[in-house]
Amino acid sequence: MREILGMRRRLRFGRKKAPALLDAALHCATEWHWPVLPGVGLKATKASKTTKTSRTTKTSGTADDPGRGARACACPDPDCVVPGAHPFDPGLLAATTDPRMVRWWWTNRPDAPVLLATGGRAPCAVSLPALAAARALAVLDRRGLRLGPVVATPTRWSLLVAPYSLERLGELLYVKDCVPSSLRFHGDGGYLVLPPSETGTGRVRWERSPAPGALRLPDVETVLDALVEASTGAPDGGSRLRY
């Protein structure tokens, strides 16, 4: 009996991280009605002195996973610029709010990142380098603007906004003197990795968590000016697209 209980205890602890991703995906799909799908994720790799690149995740381990070593994107592209943080199989069009499908996906791939298919009735997003984003949030807070959730990776932050059309976005950008290339717009046909996923750049977290109850998202035009100004004022002038 002790061996059986010990085995159960080890199995339970071994699956400690899996429910967090499954629960997050189910919450997005059922509570917020956001279409989600699993991202491609990461795979273990043996990084040699000649093959190490900035696109390979090199970690010496954490408290949760002390034995974790170097990892790279699980897709076939050895030079993937968004390791672990994009759709592959299934493709983006498979995104769903069906809890049965969501549960099946993450039961079979418990470590898969959670991807939100942006646009349509789901939120859209605008992302920019982390330092510029922090500056923009401070400006928007001083203006008294009520923001929605903000997703953060070690290199980029993404502000969730109300759904917008490509035509509307084009009109807003057309009147700008300059739009830094470091800004990324996640609209129809796009996607965004959500917490508590882990990608090649590190852990994904909420810089500003969704408020309880119904989610209120700002319109993209109310935040665009501050995001453009903050990106333009970045050390590199906002010209570098950092993933």
Disulfide bonds with the S-S distance in Angstrom:
none
